[in-house]
Amino acid sequence: MKLVAFSELLLLGILLNGLSVYTIAAIFGDGVAGALCGLLPYFIGRRKNKKLSKISIWVCTAAGMVLGVILVLPVALFFTVVIANSKATE
């Protein structure tokens, strides 16, 4: 009996449910692009508001996975403006 890795079973289940490898790669790539765009508000706000700057990376990553760069850029700019205009917290 051949042992099958869990990742292979998961990938097989995803393929059988209608998601192709291309779709999975696109979602992952958009998430990485979202995280990279989320670095802008993170580095601007890491000294002013650490909590909000950490939240901005996660929200940008999720936005990238949902709608790609179309949604990430406005979200990153929104967080950048909010963090830049906020008062410094510890």
C-alpha positions in Angstrom: 0.0 0.0 0.0 1.4 3.4 -1.0 1.3 6.1 1.6 -0.2 9.4 0.3 0.7 12.7 1.9 -2.0 14.8 3.4 -1.1 17.7 1.0 -1.7 15.4 -2.0 -5.1 14.4 -0.6 -6.0 18.0 0.1 -4.9 19.0 -3.4 -6.9 16.1 -4.9 -10.0 17.2 -2.9 -9.7 20.7 -4.1 -9.2 19.7 -7.7 -12.3 17.4 -7.5 -14.3 20.3 -6.0 -13.7 22.5 -9.0 -10.7 24.6 -8.0 -7.7 24.2 -10.3 -4.1 24.5 -9.3 -4.0 27.8 -11.3 -6.8 29.2 -9.2 -5.1 28.2 -6.0 -1.8 29.8 -7.2 -3.6 33.0 -8.2 -5.2 33.3 -4.7 -1.9 32.7 -3.0 -0.1 35.2 -5.3 -2.7 37.8 -4.7 -2.4 37.3 -1.0 1.4 37.8 -1.2 0.8 41.0 -3.3 -1.6 42.2 -0.7 0.9 41.6 2.1 3.5 43.5 0.1 1.2 46.4 -0.3 0.3 46.2 3.4 3.9 46.9 4.2 3.5 50.6 3.3 1.0 51.4 6.2 2.9 49.0 8.4 6.2 50.8 8.2 4.5 54.2 8.4 2.6 53.2 11.5 4.9 50.9 13.4 6.1 53.8 15.6 2.8 55.6 15.8 0.2 52.9 16.2 1.5 49.3 16.3 -1.8 47.6 16.7 -3.4 49.4 13.7 -0.3 48.8 11.6 -0.4 45.0 12.3 -4.1 44.9 11.4 -3.4 46.7 8.1 -1.1 43.9 6.9 -3.7 41.2 7.6 -6.5 43.2 6.1 -4.5 43.9 3.0 -3.6 40.3 2.7 -7.2 39.2 2.9 -8.3 41.9 0.5 -5.7 40.7 -2.0 -7.0 37.1 -1.7 -10.6 38.4 -2.3 -10.2 40.8 -5.2 -6.5 41.2 -5.9 -4.8 44.5 -6.5 -8.0 46.2 -7.4 -9.0 46.1 -3.7 -5.6 46.1 -2.1 -4.4 49.5 -3.3 -7.4 51.5 -1.9 -7.3 49.5 1.4 -3.5 50.2 1.8 -4.0 53.9 1.0 -6.9 54.1 3.4 -4.8 52.5 6.2 -1.8 54.8 5.4 -4.0 57.9 5.7 -5.7 56.7 8.9 -2.4 55.8 10.5 -0.6 59.0 9.4 -3.4 61.1 10.9 -3.7 59.2 14.1 -2.2 60.1 17.4 0.9 58.2 18.6 0.1 55.3 20.9 2.3 52.9 22.8 
